Amino acid sequence: MSGCCDQGCSLEGLRERQRGTLRAVLAINAVMFVVIVAAALYGRSTSLLADSLDNLGDALTYGLSLYAVARGARVKAQVALFKGGLIFLAAGVVAAQIVYRLLVPGVPLFEVMGAFSLLGLAANSLCLFLLWRHRHEDVNMSSVWECSRNDIASNLAVFIAAGAVWLADAGWPDLVVAAALVALLLRSALRVIGAALRELRAAAAQ
């Protein structure tokens, strides 16, 4: 009789489920980055650009998380720390774009913003659904869940910004939402980094 009911088999089954979910959300976010960054550049939208960079960061995050699935607690914490750094870097890129748009003003295409924010919302809702059952399993999957949850707020914010750009016939709502997304990214980065540092301290104490 095989020993597939012991703790080792259960752990391996958990890891396989995590790998399958991470592969799916990695593919979704990689495709959405290409689509939305093209739309952001065409539509001249800083908030949509922030959304696309969030997808890129998520794709990299899911790739790293896939690597960390079968690793120990210390490696998972190190990967989560790196992911926090990536989120922080994305916030810096969007902040730089906001400064550029303040110096070189323009009105983005609200139709592009609205359509692609809804497309992103659909894709990220699917990712959130797939990741739901893994959100409390370990620091690796918890940090992935944190990224995915932020995506929903980002998509909704860009959609609201599109409506405001249409009503005001001005580019400032796009920049306001982009600034809010920078704050959201910074908050997420600090939370992921804080959790990773706590895990590293706990691993060092063992």
Secondary structure, 3 states (H helix, E strand, C coil): CCCCCCHHHHHHHHHHHHHHHHHHHHHHHHHHHHHHHHHHHHHCCHHHHHHHHHHHHHHHHHHHHHHHCCCCHHHHHHHHHHHHHHHHHHHHHHHHHHHHHHHCCCCCCHHHHHHHHHHHHHHHHHHHHHHHHHCCCCHHHHHHHHHHHHHHHHHHHHHHHHHHHHHHCCCHHHHHHHHHHHHHHHHHHHHHHHHHHHHHHHHHHC
